[in-house]
Amino acid sequence: MPYVNIRITEEGASAEQKRALIAGATRLLEEVLGKNPQTTVVVIDELPTDNWGIGGETVTERRSRDQ
């Protein structure tokens, strides 16, 4: 049973976008590895930008600085 964990920042991904991510990841595993889509599990974790760091600073800080 394949398990895919997608982590994105919590910035308002719509239900339709999440459905597309789940369908796309499932399809990719089927096409590339021959995995059964009926047993493929996809989980999307949405994290606040304060809980995601790049280069020693939070995404919130980076985006504030870059604006």
C-alpha positions in Angstrom: 0.0 0.0 0.0 1.8 3.2 -1.2 1.6 6.1 1.2 2.3 9.7 -0.1 2.6 12.6 2.3 2.3 16.1 0.7 3.2 19.0 2.8 2.2 22.5 1.8 2.0 25.9 3.5 -1.4 26.8 4.9 -2.4 29.4 2.4 -5.8 28.5 1.2 -5.4 25.6 -1.2 -8.9 25.0 -2.4 -10.7 21.6 -2.1 -10.5 21.3 -5.8 -6.7 21.8 -5.8 -6.3 19.2 -3.0 -8.5 16.8 -5.0 -6.2 17.4 -8.0 -3.1 16.7 -5.9 -4.5 13.5 -4.5 -5.6 12.3 -8.0 -2.3 13.3 -9.6 -0.1 11.6 -7.0 -2.3 8.4 -7.2 -2.1 8.4 -11.0 1.7 8.9 -10.9 2.3 5.9 -8.7 0.0 3.8 -10.9 1.8 4.9 -14.1 5.4 4.8 -12.9 5.4 2.0 -10.4 2.2 0.0 -11.4 0.7 0.6 -8.0 -3.0 -0.1 -7.4 -4.8 3.2 -7.1 -7.4 1.6 -4.8 -4.7 1.0 -2.1 -2.8 4.2 -2.5 -3.1 6.6 0.4 -2.4 10.3 0.0 -2.3 12.7 2.9 -2.0 16.5 2.6 -0.6 18.3 5.6 -1.0 22.1 5.6 1.4 23.9 7.8 1.4 27.5 9.0 4.2 29.6 7.3 5.6 30.2 10.9 6.2 26.4 11.1 8.1 26.1 7.8 11.7 27.3 7.7 14.1 27.9 4.8 17.7 29.1 5.2 17.3 29.7 8.9 14.1 31.8 8.9 10.4 31.1 8.7 8.5 31.4 5.4 6.5 34.2 7.1 9.7 36.2 7.6 11.0 35.6 4.1 7.8 36.6 2.5 7.5 39.7 4.7 11.1 40.7 3.7 10.6 40.1 0.0 7.5 42.2 -0.3 
